[in-house]
Every structure is written in C-alpha cells, then in structure tokens.
Amino acid sequence: MNYQIVVLIKQVPDTQNVGPDAMNADGTVNRAALPAIFNPEDLKALEMALQIKEQYPGSVITVLTMGPERASAIIRDALSRGADRGIIISDARFAGSDTLATSYALACAIRKIGEFDMVLGGRQAIDGDTAQVGPQVAEKLDLPQITYAERLLELNGKHIVLTRRLDNGVETVEAELPVLVTVTASAPDCRYPHAHLLLKNAKAQAEIWNADAIRPEIERLGLKGSPTKVKKIDNVVLAHKEGVQVECSEAGINGLVMTLVQDHIIG
Amino acid sequence: MNFYDDNDSLKFHLTHPDMLKIAAMKEQDFVEHGKYGDAPANAEEALENYGRVLSLVGEIAGEVVAPNAEEVDHEGPRIEENKVVYAKGTQQNYDVLKKSGLFGISMPRCYHGLNFPYVPFIMTTEIISRADTGFATIWSLQDCAETVSEFADQALKDKFLPRIYEGATCSMDLTEPDAGSDLQAVRLKATFDEAANCWRLNGVKRFITNGGADLHLVLARSEEGTLDGRGLSYFLYDRADGGLTVRRLENKMGIKGSPTAELVFNNAPAHLIGERRFGLIKYVMTLMNDARLGVGSQSVGLSEVACREAEAYAAEREQFGQAIVRFPAVRDLLMTMRARTDATRTLLYETSRMVDLYKAYEAKGKNMTPEERAAYKAALRSADILTPILKLSASEFANRNAYDCIQVHGGSGFMKEYACERLYRDARILSIYEGTSQLQVVAAQKGIANGTYLSKIEEYDSRPLHGSLEPLRAQLREATENCKALLELPNSEEQGYDFKRMQTDVIAAIIMAYLLLSDSQRQLDGDESCSRSFLPSARYMAAYARAESVRCLAMAKSYSV
C-alpha cells in the first residue's frame, strides 16, 4: 500500500524571533526586517507525511503553497527533507486573499494535482493565526477533517486513526480516507534535511502554476473573493503605566479582589 | 543556533584560494557530475556544497548536540548485556546525524558518501567539538571508513563501507595494557584458521574509544615470534560475528559521554586489511596522522566554545557598576583566548589543505607529471611537519583557553553550574590521546634536524605583504633568528627533552604567526568572508612568537653553560 499525500505549507515572516525593527510606524509588520521561514506547524505536518512515507515507501509527498516565487526556498527545504514534488501557485490575481479565497485557490490546485489519500497542513500559520485555511479546504473538497492532530496511530488503506491534542485532554479519532488533517505544535519535530537531498535540490525550482492553471472561477480569487475587509489596524503597545503593584499581604490581596469584583471581572 | 553560520572564520578558511584546486582534484575534474544528483559540475559548486553541508552540521550541532552535552556528561554510557549503551543524548545525537546521511562525509559516492576532502570534514569535527568534545570522538571515528577505503580489498569495501553510511559505529583498537605510546609492543594475537578460512583474534585491548562499536579496526600480531612493529597486521572485526567481551568502561575525568572500553577478544573472526606486516608501519601510521588532525580539530572546537562562554559571561556579569568585559584584565584575557583560537585554527586548515593536496596527487598514482610529483612531495612534506606542531599547539592552547575561561568566570567558574568546568575536564585528554604532546615533540625532530621547518618558515616569509604588516614580519624575522640560534646551541644532556620542546614550541608559534599574517593579508586584499579582522590575533601571535624565542633562547643558553 502506498499513499498520495499533499502537504500544505506556507512561508511566513519569523514572528517568533522579532528584532527592534519588526514593526512599521503604522503598526503593520515590517516584512523586510523579518527573515522568511517555513511555518513551524507546517513542518510538523511534513514530518507526519514523511513518517507515512517511511512506513510505506512507495508513497508520494507533494508540497503545495500559495505565494510569491521566493517561496521556492521552503519548497527546496521540503524537498531536502524528503518531499517528492513542490508546487507554488503564484499569480497577481491571488493578491489580497483572505482565508476564504486562499482555501478556494488551494482546493482548486489540489483537484488539479489529482488523486490523493490525504491533505496535511499545520494547524495555523504564525503570521495570521487564523487556523481557518485547513478546515475551509476540507469543506471545499468535501473531506472529513481532523484538526489539532498530534500523533498518527494507525493507517490501513481505508482509515486513519490519530490523536488530537485539546485543551482538556487527548482525543483519539478515526476517519475515512481521503481526509484532511491539521497538525498541532506538540506533534513530533520535523527531521533535519538529508545531506544528499540537500545537495541534489540546492538549485531545484518549484513548479509554478498561475491562476489559469488551476481553473478557478476568477471572481472567487484574491481581493474580489475575500469578504474579510480590514477596517483599521491598531498598534497595541502594552505600556507599563497600566500595571498595578499589589502588596504581598492579606490587605493587598483583599484590595485586588475588591477591585476585580467592582470591575465585574469576577463575582 | 547554527555553529557554522555564526562563525564566519570557518567560511574564511573554506574559501581559501587553494580550495578550488583541492575541490577540482578531489572531484577528478568532475567526472561524477550527472551520474550522481549531488555531484558538483565545477569547483565553485563543490565549495557551495561543502558550505551547505557544514551549515546542516552546524544546525544539528547547535540545536541537538550542544543542548545534550551537559546531561550526557552526567549520564555517561554503561554496559548492558555485553553491549555499550550510550547516554540518551549521545544516542539522539547519533540518530539525528545518521538520519541526515552524514556518516560518510569523505566516503566515495558509490558507497553513498559525499566525497568531501579533508578540509570540510575537519570543519565538521571542529563544529561538533564546539558542541560536545566527547561526542566529537564518536563523530570523527567515521574516518575509519577512510582507512578501509584506502587500504582494504574491494570485497571488504563493498561489504563494510555501505554499513558505515547506514550508521554502523566504528572504533580503532590499538592500545593494550602494555602497549600505549609504544605500539610496537602490541601482543593481541592473530592466527589464521585454515578450517574456517579466516583470521582469529585473541587478547586484550584497553582504553578503546567507542569500544562498543559495530566495526573494529584492530592492530594485532600476526607473525608469531616477532617482537617489533614489523610483525603487526591490521584487521577488520565485525561485532556481529561474536567473540568479543566488553570487560569494563573507564570512569574518566572528561569526555565522559565517549565510552572508553576494555575489550577481550576470544577467537573472534576477523578480516585482514591490506597486506600482512604493514599494520603498524603503514596503515596505522597513516591513520594516526589523520587522527592527530582530528584531535587538532577537536581542540580548536573546544578553544572556540571556551572563548564564547567567556565572552558571553564577561558581557553579562557586572561588577563595580559595569560589565566585567570593560576591565582591561578581563578584556585582555579574552583577546588572548581569541588569538590562540585563530592561531590554531589557521594552522589546522593549513595542515588539512596539505593533507588534501598530497592525497589528491597520490590518487593520480603513476599518472603524475614531474611537476605534479614535485608538488606531491612538497605537500606531503608540509603535512608531515605541520601535523605534530598542530596536535601539540592546538591541544595545549585549548587547555589554556579552558583554564582562562574559568578565570573569566571567577568563583562561578569553579561551580558546576557553568559549562566551563566541563570544558576544563574535556580539554585535558587532548594533549594526551593519539600521541602525547611529548611524542609530538619527538615527531617534530626529523623536520627540525633536516631543516624542513626552517625552509617552510622561509617560504611563508617570502610571501608579499601589505606595508602595514611589515613591522609584524620584522618581529617574526627576529624570532626566526633567535630560533636558529636556539637550534644551533649544543644540546644539554640533563635538559635534552626541554631543549627539543622549546625548539618545537618556538617553531610552532612562528608558523602560526606567519599564517595569521597571510590571513590578514587576504583581508587587506579585500576578502570579506570573515567579518572580524584577524589583525589583533596576528599582532598578538607575532609578539608571542618573538617573546617565546627570546625566553627559550635565554633559558637554553643558561643550561648549555
């Protein structure tokens, strides 16, 4: 048995290692100052796919991303870790996509890739933190979806059994293939690149598909296809002046509780 | 953390002008391009490939090996059912590196290797040693593949080289209870078993690094009745064939993660490597030079981490209202540590380049032109004289850096909370194993007596230099004159060894200083691969070489009166 696996990946600004110039004066992200990295949870999804391929050597892993051509860097990275094929869907007509338009474009691309047994992806990207794209792709492709997946327990050609990491515990779920799975941060880390693949793919170019290649309804793409409108962006800076020092004594604690009750925060 | 990307002095040495030639020769004019997906098309691409793999090793060293080092030091290996079980972190390091296909860096591509020359392989050892010097011993034993590749017959190569790539661990079993520095005294017996058509090993080996390994290269006495090195042959033993007991693991002062075992061979079946009687005099001598290069790289890695630990602490620790790095007493210590690191590193890669060059010419065999033959001999001579002074200086300087690293930390450095106490313990073996410092002095004697060192110094001295470096060259010329006077003094009988040691140390200091001058010259010529100037280190080493020459000459004169 082998599996056809599509892994959704995204190149994101490294918001986990921000320097002093990470934000523009207007509160938007200064993308130029942040290195572009492989979205961390997408790497975990790739690892899950690689483990499946290790167990079922004939399996084929295709990584798919939507973005500018410079996203080739994460495609090469994925290939050097063991993915078989990399595709970027890239077109000016995708610009301004919200999660609805993005998931639509990705779903069209997955249909074009052809037969598949599973679509894997990170739970969410560290730049938007929406966790919506995976589930929306599942809806559009009419697939069962398992979110917050942590560990693969079983795969038998027809079914997949996974654990889900939730706030209040771990849930074991089963779904029929084909399925869409989003993988969470506590899943196993992705392996490092393999030396031979690293050198072999050092100059590899991703396949680039434009909008026409995925045969979409053009009005569902990009800004036009995106109902989400940004009204304004606030630059929220947490200032120390709003902090209150509470004395570590019974009187201090009582005072804090009273304030919280008065503000209707508790009680 | 990436221990390659954050240290651009490695990039500086990787892009040394000779490297293009070394890459081209190693790739035999790129015959494998097109046949293997990872074989480069030209020398520039080969160098880029070295950098890519070094960056991968640097990432694993920084993210996996270094964070594991402390726990590995506490846990150490153990024996379970006659098998050596690594500390958890050691096993994880090994597994991650294996999964990334990194055990086979210098092996030929037909055995899944990367076919890298020595310079980048030695850099990986430096990088791993910066993360954990104990683990660097296990890492660099993949070099056993080089011995098999160079000297074993085709059938052995085909059988065992792929296994090393797949992660079979290796050891070199030389030392015995009564044969340490004197390997000619090896007694472990090898007899040919006619019935089974194989060799059988019987006897004891001691202090065997990575002694629980899957594959062992064993030095044994195959010629009954002989007493010296000419009766020794070299064997490959596969642990899977049985006949080996791991009797004990040593409880060591440092590199505690690296298992050091006592082994008992009992009728263990083994394969002969190469020809009988060449075990010590040819094969072990060759790999011993490689091993000394390996200890040189471990030493430089340890010097580097000692610098970094000291620099970080000095920037953070405040006394008298400011960071202690601002006090001259601390700042100067840090500068001296950095100079020692730069000096031994430049000697390390100069030596590695010479090894690469002579091996590349050697591979041409009888096809060498007369010019190539001359170049081969020159490179071989250089490698021979540079290797002992590298092993000597790098290991001794690493110890001094480890000592000074604790000094920068003050009282805190004496406590177990900081890495510097582990570095201090780990450094101590460097000037002992694979030939003590004293034996390196002995190994340098031939080059001293026949004038090879002095002609090497003349060669370095004749290189064109920027005017601003001339005062440093003048100091080194003075040091060389003192050195010549030192070499001409009649040897004192009571202090005969000290004389030799002083001569060797002064020669080493002069050579390291000249190499740093060349590095500074490269930077003045516009090489920007290293963001940090080597000039401060060059100034320090030139002054140091001159001062050492004055001191040693004065001391030797006092003795010869």
Interface residues (C-beta under 8 A of the other chain):
Chain A: R191 Y192 P193 H194 A195 H196 L197 L198 L199 K200 A202
Chain B: G37 D38 E48 N49 R52 V53 L56 E59 I60 V96 K99 S100 G101 L102 H112 L114
